[in-house]
Amino acid sequence: MPHATPGSSRACAAHGVPGCTASPGRLTAHRPSPHGPTRDLCALDTDEEIVPASAHPWEKPLFVLCATVSLALTAVLLRLVWSFSGSVPWTALSLTAVPLACWSVRGMRYARECAESVRISPTQFPEAHRMVVSLATDMGLARPPEAYVRVGPVSTRTDAAAHGLRRYLVLPDALFDGNGRLHDPDALAFLIAHQVGHVAAGHTGYWRRLATVGADLVPGLGSALSRAAEYTADNHAHAHLPEGVHAVHLFAGGPNLYTRVNMGEMAARARTDRGCSLLLYHLLSRRPSNTRRMAALRDRTRRGRVFL
């Protein structure tokens, strides 16, 4: 994936990020962070070695397996419909039902955000807007995804999705203070980079989702692909904003207590916690657990556990 260069620093300055200049080298963030020195949220230090963002090694094999299972289940479904109806129209209707349902669900999700959420723009949540534009440019996207702020139960979960040619991100209101400013710019930038990473890796595409939807009927299979995709998005975020890695504390401690979370202590539990119920939970969850995710981000020689 493409990474920031002096040219991207100039693009960053053009986007209007405060404190960002066109000169190469380390830049400082426009807002102090409680987690130590930071750098510009959209420009990398060109004097340092840049670690390429890579897909998790399990993602491609799992995608092929999920697509194969989905194709096999589709063939079985069509065979059953033909056996019971013996009618070409009914068989053709069954063949188009799943794609239409998938398209409709994605369309309604997008419509909900358009109708109910606040769209991030240069005049609404401008800091977050500059982050989305700059990170999308650094990751080589032709155009930045739309972004929305969703008001709801206290949560720090972000989301990336798509409908048609539109790609969009959803950020929870818990990441902003009462005046609409960022609680922690580095952490929010990392979360945005994670979601833009999903878009850059092709995780939000309609055909990808359609090709693997049948795997969700097999316990543990579709969720394994989802976990591998999460690790891949984390790789993208870490490659661009390693200083914001403490954002994963938000998932464990929430927006109020995350500064009290010890990442090393939680990461260590990924190796020590054992049990059949815990193993089953890991196998069925669509997201890596907080302990496993922190372990993968803390020790970059490890790729993140998908199974055992």
C-alpha positions in Angstrom: 0.0 0.0 0.0 1.3 3.6 -0.6 2.6 5.5 2.3 3.3 9.1 3.2 6.1 10.9 1.5 7.1 14.5 1.4 4.5 14.8 -1.4 1.8 13.5 0.9 2.9 16.0 3.6 2.2 18.7 1.0 -1.2 17.2 0.4 -1.7 17.1 4.2 -0.9 20.8 4.4 -3.4 21.4 1.5 -6.1 19.7 3.6 -5.6 22.3 6.2 -4.4 20.3 9.2 -3.0 22.8 11.7 0.7 22.6 12.2 1.3 20.6 9.0 3.9 21.8 6.6 5.3 20.6 3.3 8.8 20.0 4.7 9.9 16.4 5.4 10.8 15.1 8.8 9.0 14.6 12.1 6.1 16.9 12.7 4.2 17.5 15.9 0.5 17.1 16.4 -1.6 20.2 16.8 -3.1 19.0 20.1 -1.1 17.6 23.0 -1.7 14.0 23.8 -1.8 12.6 27.4 0.2 9.6 26.1 3.4 11.4 25.3 4.9 13.1 22.2 3.0 12.7 19.0 3.5 13.6 15.4 1.4 15.1 12.7 -1.7 13.0 12.2 -1.3 12.8 8.5 2.4 12.9 7.8 5.0 10.2 8.6 8.6 10.8 9.4 10.4 10.4 6.1 13.7 9.7 7.9 12.3 6.5 9.5 11.8 3.1 7.9 8.1 2.6 7.1 6.7 -0.8 7.9 4.4 -1.9 5.0 0.8 -2.6 5.8 0.2 -6.3 5.1 -2.7 -8.6 5.1 -2.9 -11.2 7.9 -1.5 -14.5 6.5 -4.8 -16.3 7.3 -7.0 -13.8 5.4 -6.6 -15.0 1.8 -6.8 -18.8 2.6 -9.9 -18.2 4.7 -11.5 -16.1 2.0 -10.9 -18.8 -0.6 -12.4 -21.4 1.8 -15.4 -19.2 2.7 -16.1 -18.5 -1.0 -15.9 -22.2 -1.8 -18.3 -23.1 1.0 -20.7 -20.4 -0.1 -20.6 -21.7 -3.7 -21.2 -25.2 -2.5 -24.1 -24.1 -0.3 -25.6 -22.2 -3.2 -25.4 -25.3 -5.4 -27.1 -27.3 -2.7 -29.9 -24.7 -2.3 -30.5 -24.6 -6.1 -30.6 -28.3 -6.2 -33.2 -28.5 -3.4 -35.4 -25.8 -5.0 -35.3 -27.6 -8.3 -36.1 -30.9 -6.7 -39.2 -29.5 -4.9 -40.5 -27.1 -7.6 -39.1 -28.5 -10.9 -39.6 -24.9 -12.2 -37.0 -22.7 -13.9 -38.6 -19.5 -12.6 -38.5 -20.6 -9.0 -34.9 -21.7 -9.3 -33.9 -18.4 -10.9 -35.8 -16.5 -8.2 -33.8 -18.5 -5.5 -30.6 -17.7 -7.3 -31.3 -13.9 -7.2 -32.9 -13.8 -3.7 -29.6 -13.8 -1.7 -27.9 -11.1 -3.8 -31.0 -8.9 -3.7 -31.3 -9.4 0.1 -27.7 -8.6 0.6 -28.0 -5.4 -1.5 -31.1 -4.3 0.3 -29.6 -4.8 3.8 -26.5 -2.8 2.8 -28.7 -0.1 1.3 -30.9 0.2 4.4 -27.8 0.5 6.6 -26.5 3.3 4.5 -29.9 5.0 4.4 -30.1 4.9 8.2 -26.8 6.7 8.5 -27.8 9.3 5.9 -31.1 9.9 7.6 -30.1 9.8 11.3 -26.4 10.5 11.7 -24.4 13.7 11.5 -22.1 13.7 8.5 -18.5 14.7 9.1 -17.6 17.6 6.9 -15.2 20.6 6.8 -17.8 22.5 8.9 -19.0 19.6 11.1 -16.3 17.9 13.1 -13.6 19.4 10.9 -10.6 17.8 12.7 -12.1 14.3 12.1 -12.8 15.3 8.5 -9.2 16.2 7.9 -8.0 12.9 9.4 -10.3 10.9 7.1 -9.2 12.8 4.0 -5.5 12.6 4.8 -5.5 8.9 5.8 -7.5 8.0 2.7 -4.9 9.9 0.6 -2.0 8.1 2.3 -3.6 4.7 1.8 -4.1 5.3 -1.9 -7.8 5.6 -2.1 -9.2 7.4 -5.1 -11.5 9.4 -2.9 -12.1 9.5 0.8 -15.0 7.6 2.3 -17.9 9.4 3.7 -17.9 9.6 7.5 -20.7 9.9 10.1 -21.0 10.4 13.8 -23.7 8.2 15.4 -25.3 9.1 18.7 -26.2 6.2 20.8 -25.3 4.0 23.8 -21.8 4.7 25.1 -19.5 2.7 22.9 -16.2 3.2 21.2 -16.9 0.7 18.3 -16.3 2.2 14.9 -17.6 0.7 11.6 -16.7 0.7 7.9 -19.3 -0.3 5.3 -20.4 0.3 1.8 -23.3 0.5 -0.6 -22.9 0.6 -4.3 -19.8 2.8 -5.0 -20.1 4.6 -1.7 -17.7 3.7 1.1 -18.4 5.2 4.5 -17.3 5.1 8.1 -19.3 5.5 11.3 -17.8 6.9 14.5 -19.5 6.9 17.9 -20.2 10.2 19.6 -18.3 8.9 22.7 -15.0 9.8 20.9 -15.9 13.5 21.1 -16.3 15.8 24.0 -19.4 18.0 24.7 -18.1 20.7 22.4 -17.5 18.3 19.5 -13.7 18.3 19.9 -11.6 15.2 20.0 -11.0 13.6 23.3 -7.7 12.0 22.1 -6.6 13.0 18.5 -4.0 10.2 18.2 -6.5 7.5 19.4 -9.2 8.7 17.0 -6.8 8.9 14.1 -5.8 5.3 14.8 -9.4 4.2 14.8 -10.1 6.1 11.6 -7.0 4.5 10.0 -8.2 1.1 11.0 -11.6 1.6 9.3 -9.9 3.2 6.2 -7.7 0.2 6.2 -10.8 -2.0 5.8 -11.8 0.1 2.8 -8.3 0.0 1.3 -8.1 -3.8 1.8 -11.4 -4.3 0.0 -13.3 -5.6 3.0 -16.3 -3.5 2.4 -17.0 -4.6 -1.2 -20.4 -6.0 -2.1 -19.0 -8.9 -4.2 -16.6 -9.9 -1.4 -19.5 -10.0 1.1 -21.7 -11.9 -1.3 -19.0 -14.4 -2.0 -18.6 -15.3 1.6 -22.1 -14.8 3.1 -22.8 -18.6 3.0 -19.8 -19.2 5.3 -21.6 -17.5 8.1 -23.9 -20.5 8.3 -20.9 -22.6 9.3 -20.1 -22.0 13.0 -16.7 -20.5 13.3 -15.8 -20.1 9.6 -17.2 -16.7 8.7 -16.1 -15.3 12.1 -12.6 -16.6 11.5 -12.4 -14.6 8.2 -13.8 -11.5 10.0 -11.1 -11.8 12.8 -8.3 -12.1 10.2 -9.7 -9.0 8.4 -9.6 -7.1 11.7 -6.0 -7.9 12.2 -5.3 -6.7 8.6 -7.0 -3.4 9.3 -4.9 -3.1 12.5 -1.8 -3.6 10.3 -2.8 -0.7 8.1 -3.5 1.5 11.1 -0.2 0.6 12.8 1.8 1.2 9.6 0.5 4.8 9.4 -0.1 5.8 13.0 1.8 3.6 15.5 1.7 6.4 18.1 -2.1 6.0 18.3 -2.0 2.3 19.2 -3.3 3.0 22.7 -6.7 3.5 21.0 -7.3 -0.2 21.6 -7.5 0.7 25.3 -10.8 2.3 24.5 -12.4 -1.1 23.7 -11.5 -2.4 27.2 -11.8 0.7 29.4 -14.3 2.8 27.4 -13.9 6.6 26.8 -13.7 7.4 30.5 -11.4 4.7 31.9 -9.2 3.8 29.0 -6.2 5.8 30.4 -6.1 3.3 33.3 -5.7 0.2 31.1 -2.3 -1.5 31.1 -1.8 -2.8 27.6 1.2 -5.0 28.6 -0.8 -6.7 31.3 -3.8 -7.4 29.1 -1.6 -8.5 26.2 0.2 -11.0 28.5 -3.2 -12.7 29.3 -3.5 -13.7 25.7 -0.9 -16.4 26.5 -1.9 -17.3 30.0 -5.7 -17.4 30.0 -7.0 -20.8 29.2 -10.3 -22.7 29.2 -12.7 -24.5 27.0 -15.3 -21.7 27.2 -12.7 -19.1 26.4 -11.5 -21.1 23.4 -15.1 -21.4 22.1 -15.6 -17.7 22.6 -12.5 -16.9 20.6 -13.6 -19.3 17.8 -17.1 -17.8 17.5 -16.4 -14.1 18.0 -16.2 -12.0 14.8 -13.7 -9.6 16.4 -10.4 -10.5 18.0 -10.6 -10.4 21.7 -9.1 -7.3 23.4 -6.3 -9.4 24.9 -5.3 -11.0 21.6 -5.6 -7.8 19.7 -3.4 -6.0 22.2 -0.9 -8.8 22.1 -0.6 -8.6 18.3 -0.2 -4.8 18.4 2.3 -4.8 21.2 4.5 -7.5 19.6 4.7 -6.9 15.9 6.6 -10.1 15.3 3.3 -11.9 16.0 0.5 -11.8 13.4 -2.5 -12.1 15.8 -4.1 -15.4 16.7 -7.1 -16.4 14.6 -7.6 -19.9 16.0 -5.6 -21.5 18.8 
